[in-house]
Amino acid sequence: MAAGWIFHLDVNAYLLLGVPLVVLFQLFVARRPLRNLWVRDATTFRLGLIGIVLAALLILAPGYDLFFVALPKKSWVVTAWFLCAMAGAVFAAFALSRQRASAARRGLPSFVAQLLIGIAITATIAITQHHLIGFPLPKLAFLVKQFLLYFTVCFVVEEVVFRGALDSHVYQLRSDGQASGSPWLSAIFVSALLGDLAFAYSSRFQRIGICRGDPICDRCSHFIRSASFVLLASERYVSLTGSGTCSG
């Protein structure tokens, strides 16, 4: 956050700055291989046939925007962002292809709860600001494309820093299956860091979306980002040894 304020970086440059930092953290602080950012117990990085197919599909959206949006603008920041999204498509395919169905089912209630919280807060803000909460069907393609872009890029920036690197480092399972710390305290600690980051760039950079420097939206950004970690902690109590293969 200090680097963003000192060098007056825009939001994309601010997030891209975290890419080399998380690599250094994973290799020299956590002392774990990079593949464990996406799959916590992976011993090799291998996609397999399913992973290759998933990567090829996920890379289409960022690849299209790289060549038809970023490169014509001749902006290194935007170009680097789409390159990260393309790399993230490969890492996302790696994580998805290694995800256990049983672990996904255990995590589904937490995912649905956090999703409903986010939708409720966003809808409440829209209503209080006299905006429509309906979704026009002509914008469905745009919604899907934006989802794919942000889904893939978050395997390289932002989310992977906290879920793949920090959370995996703070909350670890020993060889005997016991946790190295409190599931609640570790989740709250990491969620506070993620919430502070979201608060910082929603306030400083007026991030695109519902948060445009509005104090209420800034607090909502902090809460939405943090809610999933509290839910993650509750999921850990259900099964400390079966939290799934994916770090995120």
For each residue, the residues with C-beta under 8 A, 3 or more apart:
1: 4 5 196 197 200
2: 5 6
3: 6 7 9 14 17
4: 1 7 8 9 14 17 200 201 204 205
5: 1 2 8 204
6: 2 3
7: 3 4
8: 4 5
9: 3 4 13 14 17
10: 13 14 77 205
11: 14 15 201 205 207 208
12: 15 16 77 78 80 81
13: 9 10 16 17 77
14: 3 4 9 10 11 17 18 201 205
15: 11 12 18 81 157 158 201
16: 12 13 19 77 80 81 84 157
17: 3 4 9 13 14 20 21
18: 14 15 21 22 157 158 161
19: 16 22 23 84 156 157
20: 17 23 24
21: 17 18 24 25 161
22: 18 19 25 26 37 160 161 164 165
23: 19 20 26 27 34
24: 20 21 27 28 29
25: 21 22 28 29 30 165 166 169
26: 22 23 29 30 32 33 34 36 37 165
27: 23 24 30 31 32 34
28: 24 25 31
29: 24 25 26 169
30: 25 26 27 165 168 169
31: 27 28
32: 26 27 36 168 169
33: 26 36 42
34: 23 26 27 37 45
35: 38 39 42 44 45 94
36: 26 32 33 39 40 41 42 164 168 247
37: 22 26 34 91 160 164 165 168 247
38: 35 42 91 92 94 95 155 160 164 246 247 248
39: 35 36 42 94 95 98 245 246 247
40: 36 168 243 245 246 247
41: 36 245
42: 33 35 36 38 39 45 94 98 245
43:
44: 35
45: 34 35 42 94
46: 51
47: 50 51 52 55 90 93 94 97
48: 51 52 97
49: 52 53
50: 47 53 54 97
51: 46 47 48 54 55 93 94 96 97
52: 47 48 49 55 56 93
53: 49 50 56 57 93
54: 50 51 57 58 92 93 96 97
55: 47 51 52 58 59 89 90 92 93 94
56: 52 53 59 60
57: 53 54 60
58: 54 55 61 89 92 93 148 151 152
59: 55 56 62 63 86 89 90 152
60: 56 57 63 64 148
61: 58 64 65 85 145 148 149 152
62: 59 65 66 82 85 86 88 89 148 149 152 153
63: 59 60 66 67 82 86
64: 60 61 67 68 69
65: 61 62 68 69 70 82 85 149
66: 62 63 69 70 71 79 82 83 86
67: 63 64 70 71
68: 64 65 71 72
69: 64 65 66 72 73 78 82
70: 65 66 67 73 75 78 79 81 82
71: 66 67 68 74 79
72: 68 69
73: 69 70 78
74: 71
75: 70 78 79
76: 79 80
77: 10 12 13 16 80 81
78: 12 69 70 73 75 81 82
79: 66 70 71 75 76 82 83
80: 12 16 76 77 83 84
81: 12 15 16 70 77 78 84 85 153
82: 62 63 65 66 69 70 78 79 85 86
83: 66 79 80 86 87
84: 16 19 80 81 87 88 153 156 157
85: 61 62 65 81 82 88 89 149 152 153 156
86: 59 62 63 66 82 83 89 90 152
87: 83 84 90 91 155 156
88: 62 84 85 91 92 151 152 153 154 155 156 157
89: 55 58 59 62 85 86 92 93 152 155
90: 47 55 59 86 87 93 94
91: 37 38 87 88 94 95 155 156 160
92: 38 54 55 58 88 89 95 96 151 152 155
93: 47 51 52 53 54 55 58 89 90 96 97
94: 35 38 39 42 45 47 51 55 90 91 97 98
95: 38 39 91 92 98 99 155 245 246 247 248
96: 51 54 92 93 99
97: 47 48 50 51 54 93 94
98: 39 42 94 95 245 246
99: 95 96 103 104 244 245 246
100: 103 104 244 245
101: 104 105
102: 105 106 242
103: 99 100 106 107 242 243 244 245 246
104: 99 100 101 107 108 244
105: 101 102 108
106: 102 103 109 235 238 239 242 243 244
107: 103 104 110 111 235 243 244
108: 104 105 111 112
109: 106 112 113 235
110: 107 113 114 228 231 232 234 235
111: 107 108 114 115 228
112: 108 109 115 116
113: 109 110 116 117 231
114: 110 111 117 118 227 228 231
115: 111 112 118 119
116: 112 113 119 120
117: 113 114 120 121 224 227
118: 114 115 121 122 224 227
119: 115 116 122 123
120: 116 117 123 124
121: 117 118 124 125 220 223 224
122: 118 119 125 126 210 220
123: 119 120 126 127 133
124: 120 121 127 128
125: 121 122 128 129 210 216 217 220
126: 122 123 129 131 132 133 210
127: 123 124 130 131 133
128: 124 125
129: 125 126
130: 127
131: 126 127
132: 126
133: 123 126 127
134:
135: 139 140 143
136: 139
137: 140
138: 141
139: 135 136 142 143
140: 135 137 143 144
141: 138 144 145
142: 139 145 146
143: 135 139 140 146 147
144: 140 141 147 148
145: 61 141 142 148 149
146: 142 143 149 150
147: 143 144 150 151
148: 58 60 61 62 144 145 151 152
149: 61 62 65 85 145 146 152 153
150: 146 147 153 154
151: 58 88 92 147 148 154 155
152: 58 59 61 62 85 86 88 89 92 148 149 155 156
153: 62 81 84 85 88 149 150 156 157 158
154: 88 150 151 157 158 159 160
155: 38 87 88 89 91 92 95 151 152 159 160 248
156: 19 84 85 87 88 91 152 153 160
157: 15 16 18 19 84 88 153 154 160 161
158: 15 18 153 154 161 162 197
159: 154 155 162 163 164 248
160: 22 37 38 91 154 155 156 157 163 164 165 247 248
161: 18 21 22 157 158 164 165 166
162: 158 159 165 166 167 190 193 194 197
163: 159 160 166 167 168 247 248
164: 22 36 37 38 159 160 161 167 168 247 248
165: 22 25 26 30 37 160 161 162 168 169
166: 25 161 162 163 169 170 190 193
167: 162 163 164 170 171 186 187 190 229 232 247
168: 30 32 36 37 40 163 164 165 171 172 247
169: 25 29 30 32 165 166 172
170: 166 167 181 186 189 190
171: 167 168 179 180 181 183 186 187 190 236
172: 168 169 179 180 181
173: 177 178 179 180 240 241 243
174: 177 178 179 180
175:
176:
177: 173 174 240 241
178: 173 174 240
179: 171 172 173 174 182 183 236 240
180: 171 172 173 174
181: 170 171 172 185 186
182: 179 185 186
183: 171 179 186 187 233 236 237 240
184: 187 188 230 233
185: 181 182 188 189
186: 167 170 171 181 182 183 189 190 233
187: 167 171 183 184 190 191 229 230 232 233 236
188: 184 185 191 192 229 230 233
189: 170 185 186 192 193
190: 162 166 167 170 171 186 187 193 194 229
191: 187 188 194 195 225 226 227 228 229 230
192: 188 189 195 196 226
193: 162 166 189 190 196 197
194: 162 190 191 197 198 225 226 229
195: 191 192 198 199 221 222 223 225 226
196: 1 192 193 199 200 222
197: 1 158 162 193 194 200 201 225
198: 194 195 201 202 221 222 224 225
199: 195 196 202 203 218 219 221 222
200: 1 4 196 197 203 204
201: 4 11 14 15 197 198 204 205 207
202: 198 199 205 206 207 211 213 217 218 221
203: 199 200 206 213 218
204: 4 5 200 201
205: 4 10 11 14 201 202
206: 202 203 211 212 213
207: 11 201 202 211 212 221
208: 11
209: 212
210: 122 125 126 217 220
211: 202 206 207 214 217 218 220 221
212: 206 207 209 217
213: 202 203 206 217 218
214: 211 217 218
215: 218 219
216: 125 219 220
217: 125 202 210 211 212 213 214 220 221
218: 199 202 203 211 213 214 215 221 222
219: 199 215 216 222 223
220: 121 122 125 210 211 216 217 223 224
221: 195 198 199 202 207 211 217 218 224 225
222: 195 196 198 199 218 219 225 226
223: 121 195 219 220 226 227
224: 117 118 121 198 220 221 227
225: 191 194 195 197 198 221 222 228
226: 191 192 194 195 222 223 229 230
227: 114 117 118 191 223 224 230 231
228: 110 111 114 191 225 231 232
229: 167 187 188 190 191 194 226 232 233
230: 184 187 188 191 226 227 233 234
231: 110 113 114 227 228 234 235
232: 110 167 187 228 229 235 236
233: 183 184 186 187 188 229 230 236 237
234: 110 230 231 237 238
235: 106 107 109 110 231 232 238 239 243
236: 171 179 183 187 232 233 239 240 243
237: 183 233 234 240
238: 106 234 235
239: 106 235 236 242 243
240: 173 177 178 179 183 236 237 243
241: 173 177
242: 102 103 106 239
243: 40 103 106 107 173 235 236 239 240
244: 99 100 103 104 106 107
245: 39 40 41 42 95 98 99 100 103
246: 38 39 40 95 98 99 103
247: 36 37 38 39 40 95 160 163 164 167 168
248: 38 95 155 159 160 163 164
